[in-house]
Amino acid sequence: MKPLEKLHSLGQSIWYDNVERGLIESGEMKKLIDNGVRGVTSNPTIFEKAIVGSNNYDAAIREAASQGKDVDALYDYLVFHDIQAVADLLKPVYDSSKGVDGYVSLEVSPKLSDDAEGTVREGLRLKEALQRDNLMVKVPATEAGIQAIRQLIAKGVNVNVTLIFGQKQYASVLDAYLSGLEDRLAQGLPLNVHSVASFFVSRVDGLVDKKLANVSGGEALQGKAAVANAKLAYSHFVEVTQSDRWKKLAAAGAHVQRPLWASTSTKNPSYPNLLYVDTLVGPDTVNTVPPVTLEHILAKEDYERTVDVNVDEAVAQINAIEAKGILLEDVAAQLLSEGLESFAKSFDSLMDALAKGLQAAK
């Protein structure tokens, strides 16, 4: 059994965290999907690297300039083309999985992270403009974003909730999803909506490890926080899906909001390449991976279910870290702030580059 097939047999779908026109036009993206990749994710940083870092969009920018498009229209013109193309490549996966997989994700503007109503409007606009059943709109798990998630789910928009780092944040996300489904049910609408909750992994170790380096005995706990944190999130997911609240929704046709492990490339070179893959395999999960991590996955022969193994040890590790004065909720809040700032910076850089591109093409 091939690696991606093996992971899928264990309940995990591998999605590809990368979109760029060169991959699409070369046929490489189709090849990845044919070989078992079951979804694709994007974010402002990915599009900034794709558009600014290559010549693949130059002709389209010149064409847009000749049509008198402004910067916002140019962004849509470039990004929508790629998202629609990937959605079409993934449509067979979407159809064969009955809507479980086969999604491509596009993020709302980072400018909307504190604007619930603006996020809802943008989510609905993206759904209408892209006209693809297998689109997921990415919404950050800010306070405003979580309000928007409930409304978007209630309105039938598939949502990929992003930038989740902490347990309270994740619990709020799951609650928003269920509440949105309950709103649909109360209106007599079908529960044919899908969602994933993107729980970020490696960045947790990145920050916690730095803090542990400054406390006595902290070294022994380095490299433990991220996986333990994710396992606790999965435990909460299982608990919710066994609740009477969920069973009522499931009986009406609802689909689980799968945990999606994001930021799963290994940042610390002393850690195993697949640290954030091998340890988080299990039912109803997704792992979205960048190109280098996918290469490592494909080079490995076998996998086993691990996401719900040694959960007591994970609890003990988190307790030990917090006993050192490092509170995971504080870590989560800092990482959310940093993540929002990073995406906003990438988005601004991209829009600046597009403005210059339009000017140069005139």
C-alpha positions as CSV (number, residue, x, y, z in Angstrom):
1,M,0.0,0.0,0.0
2,K,1.3,3.4,-0.9
3,P,2.0,5.9,1.9
4,L,-1.0,8.2,1.2
5,E,-3.3,5.2,0.8
6,K,-2.0,3.8,4.1
7,L,-2.7,7.1,5.9
8,H,-6.1,7.3,4.3
9,S,-6.9,3.7,5.5
10,L,-6.1,5.0,9.0
11,G,-8.6,7.8,8.6
12,Q,-6.2,10.6,7.7
13,S,-6.3,12.7,4.5
14,I,-3.2,14.4,3.3
15,W,-3.8,17.9,1.8
16,Y,-1.1,19.9,0.0
17,D,-0.3,23.3,1.5
18,N,0.7,25.1,-1.7
19,V,-0.9,26.7,-4.7
20,E,0.9,28.2,-7.6
21,R,0.2,28.6,-11.3
22,G,3.4,26.8,-12.4
23,L,2.3,23.7,-10.6
24,I,-1.1,23.8,-12.2
25,E,0.1,24.5,-15.8
26,S,2.9,21.9,-15.6
27,G,0.5,19.1,-14.7
28,E,2.4,18.6,-11.4
29,M,-0.7,19.4,-9.3
30,K,-2.8,16.9,-11.1
31,K,-0.1,14.3,-10.6
32,L,0.0,14.9,-6.9
33,I,-3.8,14.5,-6.7
34,D,-3.7,11.3,-8.8
35,N,-1.1,10.0,-6.4
36,G,-3.3,10.5,-3.4
37,V,-3.3,14.1,-2.3
38,R,-6.9,14.8,-1.3
39,G,-7.1,18.5,-0.8
40,V,-5.2,21.8,-1.2
41,T,-4.8,24.8,1.1
42,S,-3.5,28.3,0.5
43,N,-2.8,31.4,2.6
44,P,-1.6,34.9,1.9
45,T,2.0,33.9,2.3
46,I,1.7,31.1,-0.2
47,F,0.2,33.5,-2.8
48,E,2.7,36.2,-2.1
49,K,5.6,33.7,-2.8
50,A,3.8,32.3,-5.9
51,I,3.0,35.6,-7.5
52,V,6.0,37.7,-6.5
53,G,8.5,34.9,-6.7
54,S,7.9,33.8,-10.3
55,N,7.2,35.1,-13.8
56,N,4.1,32.8,-14.1
57,Y,1.7,35.7,-13.6
58,D,3.3,38.4,-15.7
59,A,1.1,37.8,-18.8
60,A,-2.0,37.8,-16.7
61,I,-1.0,41.1,-15.0
62,R,-0.4,42.7,-18.3
63,E,-3.8,41.5,-19.5
64,A,-5.4,42.9,-16.4
65,A,-3.7,46.2,-16.9
66,S,-5.0,46.4,-20.5
67,Q,-8.5,45.9,-19.1
68,G,-8.1,48.7,-16.6
69,K,-8.4,46.5,-13.5
70,D,-7.4,48.1,-10.2
71,V,-5.3,46.2,-7.6
72,D,-8.2,44.6,-5.8
73,A,-9.7,43.3,-9.1
74,L,-6.3,42.1,-10.1
75,Y,-5.9,40.1,-6.9
76,D,-9.2,38.4,-7.5
77,Y,-8.3,37.8,-11.2
78,L,-5.1,36.0,-10.4
79,V,-6.1,34.2,-7.3
80,F,-9.6,33.1,-8.4
81,H,-8.1,31.6,-11.6
82,D,-5.7,29.4,-9.6
83,I,-8.3,28.4,-7.0
84,Q,-10.9,27.5,-9.6
85,A,-8.3,25.5,-11.5
86,V,-7.3,23.5,-8.4
87,A,-10.9,23.0,-7.4
88,D,-11.6,21.5,-10.9
89,L,-8.6,19.1,-10.5
90,L,-9.9,18.0,-7.1
91,K,-13.5,17.6,-8.2
92,P,-13.2,13.8,-8.8
93,V,-11.9,13.4,-5.2
94,Y,-14.8,15.5,-3.9
95,D,-17.3,13.4,-5.9
96,S,-15.9,10.0,-5.0
97,S,-15.6,11.0,-1.2
98,K,-19.1,12.4,-1.3
99,G,-17.9,15.8,-0.2
100,V,-15.5,14.7,2.6
101,D,-12.4,15.6,0.7
102,G,-11.5,17.3,-2.5
103,Y,-11.4,20.9,-1.2
104,V,-9.3,23.9,-2.0
105,S,-9.1,26.6,0.6
106,L,-9.0,30.4,0.1
107,E,-8.5,32.8,2.9
108,V,-10.6,35.9,3.5
109,S,-8.5,39.1,3.6
110,P,-6.4,39.4,6.8
111,K,-7.8,42.9,7.1
112,L,-11.1,41.4,8.3
113,S,-9.7,39.4,11.3
114,D,-11.6,41.7,13.8
115,D,-14.6,42.2,11.6
116,A,-17.3,39.5,12.0
117,E,-19.8,41.0,9.6
118,G,-17.2,41.9,7.0
119,T,-15.9,38.3,7.2
120,V,-19.4,36.9,6.6
121,R,-19.9,39.3,3.6
122,E,-16.5,38.3,2.2
123,G,-17.1,34.6,2.7
124,L,-20.4,34.8,0.9
125,R,-18.8,36.9,-1.9
126,L,-16.0,34.3,-2.4
127,K,-18.6,31.4,-2.5
128,E,-20.7,33.3,-5.1
129,A,-17.7,34.5,-7.2
130,L,-15.9,31.2,-7.4
131,Q,-18.9,29.0,-8.0
132,R,-17.2,25.8,-6.8
133,D,-18.9,23.3,-4.4
134,N,-15.5,22.2,-3.2
135,L,-14.3,25.6,-2.1
136,M,-13.6,26.1,1.6
137,V,-13.4,29.7,2.8
138,K,-10.6,30.1,5.4
139,V,-11.5,32.2,8.5
140,P,-9.1,32.9,11.3
141,A,-10.2,31.8,14.8
142,T,-10.2,35.3,16.3
143,E,-13.2,36.3,18.5
144,A,-14.8,38.0,15.4
145,G,-13.8,35.1,13.2
146,I,-15.6,32.6,15.5
147,Q,-18.7,34.7,15.4
148,A,-18.5,34.7,11.6
149,I,-18.0,31.0,11.4
150,R,-21.3,30.3,13.0
151,Q,-23.1,32.6,10.5
152,L,-21.2,31.2,7.5
153,I,-22.0,27.6,8.4
154,A,-25.6,28.6,8.9
155,K,-25.6,30.1,5.4
156,G,-24.2,27.0,3.9
157,V,-20.6,28.1,3.3
158,N,-17.8,25.4,3.8
159,V,-15.3,26.8,6.2
160,N,-11.7,26.0,7.0
161,V,-11.0,27.6,10.4
162,T,-7.4,28.6,10.6
163,L,-4.8,29.8,13.1
164,I,-6.0,27.6,16.0
165,F,-3.4,27.2,18.7
166,G,-5.1,26.7,22.0
167,Q,-7.7,24.4,23.7
168,K,-10.2,27.2,24.6
169,Q,-9.9,28.6,21.1
170,Y,-10.5,25.2,19.6
171,A,-13.5,24.5,21.9
172,S,-15.0,27.8,20.8
173,V,-14.5,26.9,17.1
174,L,-16.2,23.5,17.5
175,D,-19.1,25.1,19.4
176,A,-19.5,27.7,16.6
177,Y,-19.6,24.9,14.0
178,L,-22.3,23.0,15.9
179,S,-24.2,26.2,16.6
180,G,-24.2,27.0,12.8
181,L,-25.5,23.5,12.0
182,E,-28.2,23.9,14.7
183,D,-29.2,27.2,13.1
184,R,-29.6,25.4,9.8
185,L,-31.6,22.6,11.4
186,A,-33.9,25.1,13.0
187,Q,-34.6,26.6,9.6
188,G,-35.3,23.2,8.1
189,L,-32.2,23.5,5.9
190,P,-30.1,20.5,4.9
191,L,-26.9,19.9,6.9
192,N,-24.8,19.5,3.8
193,V,-22.0,21.8,5.0
194,H,-18.3,20.8,5.6
195,S,-15.6,22.2,7.7
196,V,-12.1,21.6,9.1
197,A,-10.5,23.1,12.1
198,S,-6.8,24.0,11.3
199,F,-4.9,23.4,14.5
200,F,-1.3,24.6,14.2
201,V,1.4,22.4,15.5
202,S,5.1,23.1,15.0
203,R,4.8,26.8,15.9
204,V,3.8,25.8,19.4
205,D,7.1,24.0,19.9
206,G,8.9,26.9,18.3
207,L,7.7,29.3,21.0
208,V,7.5,26.9,24.0
209,D,11.0,25.5,23.3
210,K,12.4,29.1,23.5
211,K,10.7,29.6,26.8
212,L,11.9,26.2,28.1
213,A,15.4,27.1,27.3
214,N,15.3,29.8,29.9
215,V,14.0,27.7,32.8
216,S,15.7,25.1,35.0
217,G,15.1,21.6,33.7
218,G,13.2,22.9,30.7
219,E,15.4,21.1,28.1
220,A,13.8,17.7,28.9
221,L,10.4,19.1,27.9
222,Q,11.5,20.6,24.6
223,G,9.8,19.2,21.5
224,K,6.9,17.9,23.6
225,A,4.3,20.7,23.7
226,A,3.1,20.8,20.2
227,V,2.1,17.1,19.8
228,A,0.7,17.0,23.3
229,N,-1.4,20.1,22.6
230,A,-2.7,18.6,19.4
231,K,-3.6,15.3,21.1
232,L,-5.6,17.1,23.7
233,A,-7.5,18.9,21.0
234,Y,-8.2,15.6,19.3
235,S,-9.5,14.2,22.7
236,H,-11.9,17.1,22.9
237,F,-13.0,16.4,19.3
238,V,-13.8,12.8,20.2
239,E,-15.6,13.9,23.3
240,V,-17.8,16.3,21.4
241,T,-18.6,13.8,18.7
242,Q,-19.8,11.4,21.4
243,S,-22.1,14.0,22.9
244,D,-25.9,13.9,22.7
245,R,-25.7,17.4,21.1
246,W,-23.6,16.0,18.2
247,K,-25.6,12.8,17.9
248,K,-28.8,14.8,17.2
249,L,-27.0,16.7,14.4
250,A,-25.4,13.6,13.0
251,A,-28.9,11.9,12.8
252,A,-30.0,14.9,10.7
253,G,-27.1,14.4,8.3
254,A,-24.3,16.5,9.7
255,H,-20.7,15.9,9.0
256,V,-18.0,16.2,11.6
257,Q,-15.7,19.2,11.6
258,R,-12.4,17.3,11.2
259,P,-9.3,18.5,13.0
260,L,-6.7,19.6,10.4
261,W,-3.1,19.6,11.5
262,A,-1.4,22.6,10.1
263,S,2.2,23.9,10.3
264,T,3.5,20.4,10.3
265,S,6.9,20.8,8.7
266,T,9.7,20.4,11.3
267,K,11.3,23.8,12.0
268,N,14.0,22.4,14.4
269,P,16.6,20.5,12.4
270,S,17.3,18.2,15.4
271,Y,13.7,16.9,15.4
272,P,12.6,14.1,13.0
273,N,11.3,15.2,9.6
274,L,7.9,13.7,10.3
275,L,7.6,14.5,14.0
276,Y,4.3,16.3,13.3
277,V,2.9,13.6,11.0
278,D,3.9,10.3,12.6
279,T,2.5,11.3,16.0
280,L,-0.9,12.6,14.8
281,V,-2.4,9.9,12.6
282,G,-6.0,8.8,13.2
283,P,-9.6,8.8,12.2
284,D,-11.4,11.9,10.9
285,T,-8.1,13.9,10.6
286,V,-6.4,15.9,7.9
287,N,-2.7,16.9,7.7
288,T,-1.9,19.7,5.3
289,V,1.7,19.6,4.4
290,P,4.2,21.7,2.4
291,P,6.2,20.2,-0.5
292,V,9.2,19.1,1.6
293,T,7.1,17.3,4.2
294,L,5.1,15.6,1.4
295,E,8.4,14.3,0.0
296,H,9.3,12.8,3.4
297,I,5.8,11.2,3.7
298,L,6.1,9.6,0.3
299,A,9.6,8.2,1.2
300,K,8.3,6.4,4.3
301,E,6.9,2.9,4.0
302,D,4.4,2.5,6.9
303,Y,2.3,4.4,9.3
304,E,0.1,3.6,12.4
305,R,-2.6,5.2,14.4
306,T,-1.1,7.5,16.9
307,V,-3.3,10.5,17.6
308,D,-5.2,8.9,20.5
309,V,-2.2,7.0,21.9
310,N,-0.5,8.0,25.2
311,V,-3.0,10.8,25.8
312,D,-2.3,10.6,29.6
313,E,1.4,11.2,28.8
314,A,0.4,14.3,26.7
315,V,-1.6,15.6,29.7
316,A,1.4,15.1,32.0
317,Q,3.7,16.9,29.6
318,I,1.4,19.9,29.3
319,N,1.1,20.0,33.1
320,A,4.9,19.8,33.5
321,I,5.4,22.6,31.1
322,E,2.8,24.8,32.8
323,A,4.5,24.0,36.2
324,K,7.5,25.8,34.8
325,G,5.4,28.9,34.4
326,I,4.7,28.5,30.7
327,L,0.9,28.7,30.2
328,L,-0.3,27.2,26.9
329,E,-3.2,29.6,26.7
330,D,-0.7,32.5,26.8
331,V,1.4,30.8,24.1
332,A,-1.7,30.3,22.0
333,A,-2.7,34.0,22.3
334,Q,0.8,35.1,21.3
335,L,1.0,32.7,18.3
336,L,-2.5,33.9,17.1
337,S,-1.3,37.5,17.2
338,E,1.9,36.6,15.4
339,G,0.1,34.5,12.8
340,L,-2.3,37.3,12.0
341,E,0.5,39.8,11.7
342,S,2.5,37.5,9.4
343,F,-0.4,36.9,7.0
344,A,-1.3,40.7,7.0
345,K,2.3,41.5,6.1
346,S,2.3,39.0,3.3
347,F,-1.0,40.3,2.0
348,D,0.3,43.9,2.1
349,S,3.5,42.9,0.3
350,L,1.5,41.1,-2.4
351,M,-0.8,44.0,-3.0
352,D,2.1,46.4,-3.2
353,A,3.8,44.1,-5.7
354,L,0.6,43.9,-7.8
355,A,0.2,47.7,-7.7
356,K,3.7,48.1,-9.1
357,G,3.0,45.3,-11.7
358,L,0.0,47.2,-12.9
359,Q,1.9,50.4,-13.1
360,A,4.8,48.8,-15.0
361,A,2.4,47.2,-17.5
362,K,0.7,50.5,-18.4
